[in-house]
């Protein structure tokens, strides 16, 4: 059974979670990674698992090739997305230009 626990279209500077499900919002950003959190988040353990779908909203000004996004970690402060272009970590400036579509399911 999958339960949708958070979702929205968010940027790395969206710290409020307005217009998202369960206030999905950015918690922090540094070179190559963004941490997101939502109301009700807890670090996964033996009884809590998350499945996360991530997409980048297309932008005609986006530098190619398009960035690759993956979940890299679950921390107490939220789940971490790693964002690269090839093998290069995106800069904070590049990350701030991206808009993500995220759906988080609890298993």
N, CA, C and O atoms as a GROMACS GRO file, in nm:
protein
  428
    1UNK      N    1   0.084  -0.118   0.000
    1UNK     CA    2   0.000   0.000   0.000
    1UNK      C    3   0.088   0.124   0.000
    1UNK      O    4   0.180   0.136   0.081
    2UNK      N    5   0.060   0.214  -0.091
    2UNK     CA    6   0.133   0.339  -0.102
    2UNK      C    7   0.042   0.452  -0.060
    2UNK      O    8  -0.072   0.462  -0.106
    3UNK      N    9   0.091   0.539   0.028
    3UNK     CA   10   0.016   0.657   0.070
    3UNK      C   11   0.093   0.781   0.028
    3UNK      O   12   0.210   0.796   0.064
    4UNK      N   13   0.028   0.870  -0.048
    4UNK     CA   14   0.091   0.996  -0.085
    4UNK      C   15   0.101   1.081   0.041
    4UNK      O   16  -0.001   1.113   0.102
    5UNK      N   17   0.224   1.119   0.080
    5UNK     CA   18   0.242   1.196   0.203
    5UNK      C   19   0.291   1.338   0.177
    5UNK      O   20   0.284   1.423   0.266
    6UNK      N   21   0.340   1.366   0.056
    6UNK     CA   22   0.384   1.501   0.022
    6UNK      C   23   0.396   1.511  -0.130
    6UNK      O   24   0.428   1.413  -0.197
    7UNK      N   25   0.370   1.630  -0.182
    7UNK     CA   26   0.384   1.652  -0.326
    7UNK      C   27   0.381   1.800  -0.355
    7UNK      O   28   0.327   1.880  -0.279
    8UNK      N   29   0.440   1.834  -0.467
    8UNK     CA   30   0.434   1.973  -0.511
    8UNK      C   31   0.540   2.004  -0.613
    8UNK      O   32   0.627   1.923  -0.644
    9UNK      N   33   0.529   2.125  -0.666
    9UNK     CA   34   0.629   2.181  -0.757
    9UNK      C   35   0.704   2.285  -0.675
    9UNK      O   36   0.646   2.385  -0.633
   10UNK      N   37   0.833   2.261  -0.654
   10UNK     CA   38   0.909   2.346  -0.562
   10UNK      C   39   1.047   2.381  -0.617
   10UNK      O   40   1.103   2.311  -0.701
   11UNK      N   41   1.097   2.491  -0.569
   11UNK     CA   42   1.233   2.537  -0.600
   11UNK      C   43   1.317   2.530  -0.472
   11UNK      O   44   1.264   2.516  -0.362
   12UNK      N   45   1.446   2.542  -0.490
   12UNK     CA   46   1.536   2.533  -0.374
   12UNK      C   47   1.518   2.651  -0.278
   12UNK      O   48   1.560   2.642  -0.162
   13UNK      N   49   1.458   2.760  -0.325
   13UNK     CA   50   1.436   2.874  -0.236
   13UNK      C   51   1.296   2.877  -0.178
   13UNK      O   52   1.258   2.974  -0.112
   14UNK      N   53   1.215   2.771  -0.202
   14UNK     CA   54   1.080   2.761  -0.146
   14UNK      C   55   1.091   2.705  -0.006
   14UNK      O   56   1.098   2.583   0.013
   15UNK      N   57   1.091   2.792   0.092
   15UNK     CA   58   1.109   2.751   0.231
   15UNK      C   59   0.976   2.743   0.306
   15UNK      O   60   0.974   2.705   0.423
   16UNK      N   61   0.866   2.778   0.241
   16UNK     CA   62   0.738   2.783   0.311
   16UNK      C   63   0.650   2.662   0.284
   16UNK      O   64   0.570   2.624   0.370
   17UNK      N   65   0.663   2.602   0.167
   17UNK     CA   66   0.577   2.489   0.133
   17UNK      C   67   0.436   2.528   0.096
   17UNK      O   68   0.346   2.444   0.096
   18UNK      N   69   0.414   2.656   0.065
   18UNK     CA   70   0.280   2.699   0.023
   18UNK      C   71   0.243   2.628  -0.106
   18UNK      O   72   0.329   2.603  -0.191
   19UNK      N   73   0.115   2.596  -0.121
   19UNK     CA   74   0.062   2.532  -0.242
   19UNK      C   75   0.122   2.393  -0.267
   19UNK      O   76   0.131   2.351  -0.382
   20UNK      N   77   0.160   2.324  -0.163
   20UNK     CA   78   0.208   2.186  -0.174
   20UNK      C   79   0.130   2.100  -0.077
   20UNK      O   80   0.062   2.151   0.012
   21UNK      N   81   0.139   1.971  -0.093
   21UNK     CA   82   0.076   1.878   0.001
   21UNK      C   83   0.171   1.859   0.119
   21UNK      O   84   0.288   1.826   0.099
   22UNK      N   85   0.122   1.879   0.239
   22UNK     CA   86   0.198   1.867   0.364
   22UNK      C   87   0.321   1.957   0.370
   22UNK      O   88   0.425   1.920   0.424
   23UNK      N   89   0.306   2.075   0.312
   23UNK     CA   90   0.411   2.178   0.317
   23UNK      C   91   0.548   2.125   0.273
   23UNK      O   92   0.648   2.149   0.340
   24UNK      N   93   0.552   2.053   0.162
   24UNK     CA   94   0.679   2.011   0.103
   24UNK      C   95   0.759   2.136   0.071
   24UNK      O   96   0.710   2.226   0.002
   25UNK      N   97   0.882   2.143   0.122
   25UNK     CA   98   0.961   2.265   0.108
   25UNK      C   99   1.110   2.233   0.115
   25UNK      O  100   1.151   2.127   0.163
   26UNK      N  101   1.191   2.327   0.067
   26UNK     CA  102   1.336   2.314   0.075
   26UNK      C  103   1.381   2.344   0.217
   26UNK      O  104   1.327   2.433   0.284
   27UNK      N  105   1.478   2.270   0.262
   27UNK     CA  106   1.532   2.289   0.396
   27UNK      C  107   1.674   2.344   0.390
   27UNK      O  108   1.718   2.415   0.480
   28UNK      N  109   1.746   2.312   0.281
   28UNK     CA  110   1.882   2.360   0.267
   28UNK      C  111   1.936   2.327   0.130
   28UNK      O  112   1.890   2.235   0.063
   29UNK      N  113   2.035   2.405   0.088
   29UNK     CA  114   2.097   2.383  -0.042
   29UNK      C  115   2.247   2.406  -0.029
   29UNK      O  116   2.291   2.500   0.036
   30UNK      N  117   2.323   2.319  -0.092
   30UNK     CA  118   2.466   2.338  -0.104
   30UNK      C  119   2.508   2.279  -0.237
   30UNK      O  120   2.426   2.215  -0.304
   31UNK      N  121   2.630   2.298  -0.276
   31UNK     CA  122   2.675   2.254  -0.408
   31UNK      C  123   2.635   2.109  -0.434
   31UNK      O  124   2.675   2.018  -0.361
   32UNK      N  125   2.556   2.089  -0.539
   32UNK     CA  126   2.520   1.955  -0.583
   32UNK      C  127   2.408   1.888  -0.506
   32UNK      O  128   2.370   1.776  -0.540
   33UNK      N  129   2.353   1.952  -0.402
   33UNK     CA  130   2.245   1.886  -0.330
   33UNK      C  131   2.146   1.983  -0.267
   33UNK      O  132   2.180   2.094  -0.227
   34UNK      N  133   2.022   1.934  -0.260
   34UNK     CA  134   1.914   2.009  -0.198
   34UNK      C  135   1.846   1.916  -0.099
   34UNK      O  136   1.820   1.800  -0.130
   35UNK      N  137   1.816   1.967   0.019
   35UNK     CA  138   1.742   1.890   0.119
   35UNK      C  139   1.599   1.942   0.122
   35UNK      O  140   1.576   2.063   0.131
   36UNK      N  141   1.504   1.849   0.116
   36UNK     CA  142   1.362   1.883   0.125
   36UNK      C  143   1.302   1.815   0.248
   36UNK      O  144   1.351   1.711   0.292
   37UNK      N  145   1.198   1.875   0.301
   37UNK     CA  146   1.127   1.819   0.416
   37UNK      C  147   0.978   1.848   0.398
   37UNK      O  148   0.940   1.933   0.318
   38UNK      N  149   0.896   1.779   0.471
   38UNK     CA  150   0.752   1.803   0.470
   38UNK      C  151   0.697   1.774   0.608
   38UNK      O  152   0.761   1.705   0.687
   39UNK      N  153   0.579   1.827   0.638
   39UNK     CA  154   0.516   1.802   0.767
   39UNK      C  155   0.489   1.652   0.780
   39UNK      O  156   0.432   1.590   0.689
   40UNK      N  157   0.530   1.594   0.890
   40UNK     CA  158   0.512   1.451   0.913
   40UNK      C  159   0.631   1.367   0.872
   40UNK      O  160   0.629   1.245   0.888
   41UNK      N  161   0.737   1.430   0.818
   41UNK     CA  162   0.856   1.355   0.778
   41UNK      C  163   0.924   1.293   0.900
   41UNK      O  164   0.933   1.356   1.005
   42UNK      N  165   0.970   1.172   0.884
   42UNK     CA  166   1.057   1.109   0.983
   42UNK      C  167   1.161   1.028   0.907
   42UNK      O  168   1.135   0.976   0.799
   43UNK      N  169   1.278   1.018   0.966
   43UNK     CA  170   1.384   0.941   0.903
   43UNK      C  171   1.338   0.796   0.887
   43UNK      O  172   1.288   0.737   0.982
   44UNK      N  173   1.356   0.739   0.767
   44UNK     CA  174   1.312   0.600   0.746
   44UNK      C  175   1.380   0.504   0.844
   44UNK      O  176   1.496   0.521   0.880
   45UNK      N  177   1.304   0.403   0.886
   45UNK     CA  178   1.356   0.298   0.973
   45UNK      C  179   1.293   0.167   0.929
   45UNK      O  180   1.243   0.157   0.817
   46UNK      N  181   1.295   0.067   1.013
   46UNK     CA  182   1.242  -0.064   0.977
   46UNK      C  183   1.093  -0.060   0.943
   46UNK      O  184   1.045  -0.146   0.869
   47UNK      N  185   1.020   0.037   0.996
   47UNK     CA  186   0.875   0.042   0.972
   47UNK      C  187   0.833   0.153   0.877
   47UNK      O  188   0.717   0.156   0.835
   48UNK      N  189   0.922   0.246   0.842
   48UNK     CA  190   0.889   0.358   0.755
   48UNK      C  191   0.982   0.359   0.635
   48UNK      O  192   1.104   0.365   0.650
   49UNK      N  193   0.924   0.353   0.516
   49UNK     CA  194   1.001   0.360   0.391
   49UNK      C  195   0.933   0.461   0.300
   49UNK      O  196   0.811   0.476   0.303
   50UNK      N  197   1.013   0.530   0.219
   50UNK     CA  198   0.959   0.626   0.125
   50UNK      C  199   0.996   0.587  -0.018
   50UNK      O  200   1.104   0.534  -0.043
   51UNK      N  201   0.905   0.614  -0.110
   51UNK     CA  202   0.932   0.609  -0.253
   51UNK      C  203   0.913   0.751  -0.303
   51UNK      O  204   0.811   0.814  -0.275
   52UNK      N  205   1.011   0.802  -0.376
   52UNK     CA  206   1.008   0.942  -0.418
   52UNK      C  207   1.020   0.950  -0.570
   52UNK      O  208   1.113   0.895  -0.629
   53UNK      N  209   0.926   1.020  -0.632
   53UNK     CA  210   0.930   1.047  -0.776
   53UNK      C  211   0.973   1.192  -0.792
   53UNK      O  212   0.919   1.282  -0.729
   54UNK      N  213   1.072   1.213  -0.879
   54UNK     CA  214   1.128   1.346  -0.898
   54UNK      C  215   1.136   1.377  -1.047
   54UNK      O  216   1.175   1.292  -1.127
   55UNK      N  217   1.100   1.496  -1.082
   55UNK     CA  218   1.118   1.544  -1.218
   55UNK      C  219   1.162   1.689  -1.214
   55UNK      O  220   1.143   1.758  -1.114
   56UNK      N  221   1.221   1.734  -1.323
   56UNK     CA  222   1.260   1.874  -1.336
   56UNK      C  223   1.164   1.938  -1.436
   56UNK      O  224   1.142   1.885  -1.544
   57UNK      N  225   1.109   2.054  -1.399
   57UNK     CA  226   1.021   2.127  -1.489
   57UNK      C  227   1.108   2.182  -1.603
   57UNK      O  228   1.206   2.252  -1.578
   58UNK      N  229   1.072   2.150  -1.728
   58UNK     CA  230   1.153   2.196  -1.842
   58UNK      C  231   1.159   2.349  -1.848
   58UNK      O  232   1.061   2.418  -1.821
   59UNK      N  233   1.274   2.398  -1.884
   59UNK     CA  234   1.296   2.540  -1.899
   59UNK      C  235   1.374   2.560  -2.029
   59UNK      O  236   1.479   2.498  -2.048
   60UNK      N  237   1.325   2.645  -2.120
   60UNK     CA  238   1.395   2.662  -2.248
   60UNK      C  239   1.536   2.718  -2.233
   60UNK      O  240   1.617   2.706  -2.325
   61UNK      N  241   1.567   2.779  -2.118
   61UNK     CA  242   1.701   2.834  -2.095
   61UNK      C  243   1.794   2.737  -2.023
   61UNK      O  244   1.908   2.772  -1.992
   62UNK      N  245   1.745   2.615  -1.996
   62UNK     CA  246   1.826   2.518  -1.923
   62UNK      C  247   1.946   2.475  -2.006
   62UNK      O  248   1.935   2.441  -2.123
   63UNK      N  249   2.061   2.477  -1.940
   63UNK     CA  250   2.184   2.431  -2.004
   63UNK      C  251   2.174   2.280  -2.026
   63UNK      O  252   2.128   2.208  -1.938
   64UNK      N  253   2.217   2.234  -2.142
   64UNK     CA  254   2.215   2.091  -2.174
   64UNK      C  255   2.353   2.031  -2.156
   64UNK      O  256   2.453   2.101  -2.172
   65UNK      N  257   2.362   1.905  -2.124
   65UNK     CA  258   2.252   1.812  -2.104
   65UNK      C  259   2.176   1.844  -1.974
   65UNK      O  260   2.229   1.905  -1.882
   66UNK      N  261   2.052   1.800  -1.972
   66UNK     CA  262   1.967   1.824  -1.855
   66UNK      C  263   2.029   1.759  -1.732
   66UNK      O  264   2.092   1.654  -1.743
   67UNK      N  265   2.012   1.819  -1.616
   67UNK     CA  266   2.067   1.762  -1.493
   67UNK      C  267   2.004   1.627  -1.459
   67UNK      O  268   1.890   1.598  -1.496
   68UNK      N  269   2.080   1.547  -1.388
   68UNK     CA  270   2.033   1.420  -1.334
   68UNK      C  271   2.005   1.441  -1.186
   68UNK      O  272   2.086   1.498  -1.114
   69UNK      N  273   1.889   1.393  -1.141
   69UNK     CA  274   1.849   1.409  -1.002
   69UNK      C  275   1.826   1.271  -0.943
   69UNK      O  276   1.761   1.186  -1.005
   70UNK      N  277   1.877   1.249  -0.822
   70UNK     CA  278   1.852   1.122  -0.753
   70UNK      C  279   1.846   1.148  -0.604
   70UNK      O  280   1.905   1.244  -0.554
   71UNK      N  281   1.776   1.061  -0.533
   71UNK     CA  282   1.774   1.068  -0.387
   71UNK      C  283   1.906   1.010  -0.339
   71UNK      O  284   1.940   0.897  -0.374
   72UNK      N  285   1.980   1.085  -0.260
   72UNK     CA  286   2.110   1.037  -0.214
   72UNK      C  287   2.114   1.003  -0.066
   72UNK      O  288   2.201   0.928  -0.022
   73UNK      N  289   2.019   1.057   0.013
   73UNK     CA  290   2.026   1.030   0.157
   73UNK      C  291   1.894   1.069   0.224
   73UNK      O  292   1.819   1.152   0.174
   74UNK      N  293   1.871   1.006   0.338
   74UNK     CA  294   1.761   1.044   0.427
   74UNK      C  295   1.826   1.083   0.559
   74UNK      O  296   1.893   1.001   0.622
   75UNK      N  297   1.805   1.206   0.600
   75UNK     CA  298   1.865   1.257   0.723
   75UNK      C  299   1.753   1.305   0.815
   75UNK      O  300   1.637   1.315   0.774
   76UNK      N  301   1.789   1.335   0.937
   76UNK     CA  302   1.690   1.386   1.033
   76UNK      C  303   1.627   1.515   0.982
   76UNK      O  304   1.509   1.540   1.008
   77UNK      N  305   1.704   1.597   0.910
   77UNK     CA  306   1.651   1.725   0.861
   77UNK      C  307   1.575   1.713   0.729
   77UNK      O  308   1.521   1.813   0.682
   78UNK      N  309   1.569   1.595   0.668
   78UNK     CA  310   1.493   1.575   0.546
   78UNK      C  311   1.560   1.480   0.449
   78UNK      O  312   1.663   1.421   0.481
   79UNK      N  313   1.500   1.466   0.331
   79UNK     CA  314   1.561   1.380   0.229
   79UNK      C  315   1.644   1.466   0.135
   79UNK      O  316   1.608   1.580   0.105
   80UNK      N  317   1.754   1.409   0.089
   80UNK     CA  318   1.853   1.484   0.012
   80UNK      C  319   1.851   1.440  -0.134
   80UNK      O  320   1.856   1.321  -0.165
   81UNK      N  321   1.844   1.538  -0.223
   81UNK     CA  322   1.855   1.512  -0.366
   81UNK      C  323   1.994   1.554  -0.412
   81UNK      O  324   2.041   1.664  -0.382
   82UNK      N  325   2.059   1.466  -0.486
   82UNK     CA  326   2.186   1.496  -0.549
   82UNK      C  327   2.157   1.537  -0.693
   82UNK      O  328   2.083   1.468  -0.764
   83UNK      N  329   2.214   1.649  -0.736
   83UNK     CA  330   2.187   1.701  -0.871
   83UNK      C  331   2.319   1.723  -0.943
   83UNK      O  332   2.404   1.800  -0.900
   84UNK      N  333   2.334   1.652  -1.055
   84UNK     CA  334   2.457   1.659  -1.133
   84UNK      C  335   2.427   1.681  -1.281
   84UNK      O  336   2.315   1.658  -1.328
   85UNK      N  337   2.528   1.726  -1.351
   85UNK     CA  338   2.524   1.732  -1.497
   85UNK      C  339   2.646   1.651  -1.540
   85UNK      O  340   2.760   1.697  -1.532
   86UNK      N  341   2.618   1.530  -1.586
   86UNK     CA  342   2.728   1.438  -1.609
   86UNK      C  343   2.784   1.397  -1.474
   86UNK      O  344   2.712   1.344  -1.389
   87UNK      N  345   2.912   1.422  -1.453
   87UNK     CA  346   2.973   1.391  -1.323
   87UNK      C  347   2.996   1.517  -1.239
   87UNK      O  348   3.054   1.510  -1.131
   88UNK      N  349   2.950   1.631  -1.288
   88UNK     CA  350   2.975   1.759  -1.221
   88UNK      C  351   2.856   1.798  -1.134
   88UNK      O  352   2.742   1.799  -1.181
   89UNK      N  353   2.884   1.829  -1.007
   89UNK     CA  354   2.779   1.879  -0.917
   89UNK      C  355   2.735   2.018  -0.962
   89UNK      O  356   2.818   2.102  -0.996
   90UNK      N  357   2.605   2.042  -0.962
   90UNK     CA  358   2.556   2.174  -0.997
   90UNK      C  359   2.590   2.274  -0.887
   90UNK      O  360   2.592   2.238  -0.769
   91UNK      N  361   2.616   2.397  -0.926
   91UNK     CA  362   2.644   2.503  -0.830
   91UNK      C  363   2.515   2.545  -0.762
   91UNK      O  364   2.406   2.512  -0.809
   92UNK      N  365   2.527   2.617  -0.654
   92UNK     CA  366   2.408   2.668  -0.585
   92UNK      C  367   2.328   2.758  -0.678
   92UNK      O  368   2.205   2.753  -0.678
   93UNK      N  369   2.395   2.841  -0.757
   93UNK     CA  370   2.327   2.928  -0.852
   93UNK      C  371   2.247   2.846  -0.953
   93UNK      O  372   2.132   2.880  -0.983
   94UNK      N  373   2.305   2.740  -1.006
   94UNK     CA  374   2.234   2.654  -1.100
   94UNK      C  375   2.116   2.584  -1.033
   94UNK      O  376   2.008   2.573  -1.092
   95UNK      N  377   2.135   2.537  -0.910
   95UNK     CA  378   2.027   2.470  -0.838
   95UNK      C  379   1.909   2.564  -0.815
   95UNK      O  380   1.794   2.522  -0.824
   96UNK      N  381   1.937   2.689  -0.787
   96UNK     CA  382   1.830   2.786  -0.759
   96UNK      C  383   1.745   2.815  -0.883
   96UNK      O  384   1.634   2.865  -0.870
   97UNK      N  385   1.796   2.783  -1.001
   97UNK     CA  386   1.721   2.806  -1.124
   97UNK      C  387   1.628   2.690  -1.159
   97UNK      O  388   1.542   2.704  -1.246
   98UNK      N  389   1.643   2.577  -1.091
   98UNK     CA  390   1.563   2.459  -1.123
   98UNK      C  391   1.433   2.455  -1.043
   98UNK      O  392   1.427   2.500  -0.929
   99UNK      N  393   1.331   2.400  -1.106
   99UNK     CA  394   1.204   2.376  -1.039
   99UNK      C  395   1.176   2.227  -1.046
   99UNK      O  396   1.184   2.167  -1.154
  100UNK      N  397   1.146   2.167  -0.933
  100UNK     CA  398   1.127   2.023  -0.923
  100UNK      C  399   0.981   1.987  -0.902
  100UNK      O  400   0.908   2.058  -0.832
  101UNK      N  401   0.939   1.878  -0.962
  101UNK     CA  402   0.810   1.817  -0.933
  101UNK      C  403   0.840   1.695  -0.848
  101UNK      O  404   0.912   1.604  -0.893
  102UNK      N  405   0.787   1.691  -0.726
  102UNK     CA  406   0.820   1.583  -0.632
  102UNK      C  407   0.693   1.522  -0.576
  102UNK      O  408   0.600   1.592  -0.537
  103UNK      N  409   0.692   1.389  -0.574
  103UNK     CA  410   0.584   1.314  -0.508
  103UNK      C  411   0.652   1.219  -0.410
  103UNK      O  412   0.746   1.148  -0.447
  104UNK      N  413   0.605   1.218  -0.286
  104UNK     CA  414   0.663   1.132  -0.183
  104UNK      C  415   0.553   1.037  -0.134
  104UNK      O  416   0.445   1.080  -0.092
  105UNK      N  417   0.583   0.909  -0.140
  105UNK     CA  418   0.488   0.805  -0.095
  105UNK      C  419   0.548   0.732   0.025
  105UNK      O  420   0.668   0.703   0.027
  106UNK      N  421   0.466   0.702   0.123
  106UNK     CA  422   0.508   0.618   0.235
  106UNK      C  423   0.462   0.478   0.203
  106UNK      O  424   0.347   0.455   0.164
  107UNK      N  425   0.554   0.383   0.219
  107UNK     CA  426   0.523   0.242   0.191
  107UNK      C  427   0.483   0.171   0.317
  107UNK      O  428   0.453   0.052   0.314
   0.00000   0.00000   0.00000
